Amino acid sequence: MKCPKCGSEHISQERRIDGDATCWECFYIGKPKEFYRKTNFDVIVENPEVLAEGMVSSNNRMWEFRWHNIAVIRMKSREAAVAAAIEYLKQEAEQ
């Protein structure tokens, strides 16, 4: 385990599972990197493909992608709506 601040490997850790780690070199105190886990939100927004899959929904037999409560894309098939949503999200990320 390395210190995130100075990169030293001289670290003491509390005996609890979620205990803080203290660097002996720079005295940085924080949770070890292994303690942090990805949340569901982190997994969903990781890339546009996963986000588009989650944001396309069915409404009156049409598949739509909503952005800020406005239906941006409406298609008859889910696959077409997801593909268009991915392109839309990539364009939004570039801006």
Phi, psi and omega in degrees: 000138181242153176287131180289342182272310185246348178084006180289151177259005178271090185229138172250142183235143177297158186281349177287157180298318181258027184288157178285153175252140180239128178279135179280341183275305185250359179061030175289135180241127179187176179284143175294151183300328181293341182285326183286138179234156177288134175272171177299322179298317179299320180291319183293316184269013182299317178213162184297331182295314180291320180296318180295321178301321182280338185262352178273128181222164182267135178214112180056050178062020174235140177268127183227151177249120182256137177226117184056046178062022176238130178287106182277320184231133174228123181225162178278331179248148181295320182299318180293321179293320179294317179298317179292323179294322178298315178298319179297316180294325176294321177294321178295324181290330180287333183283000000 
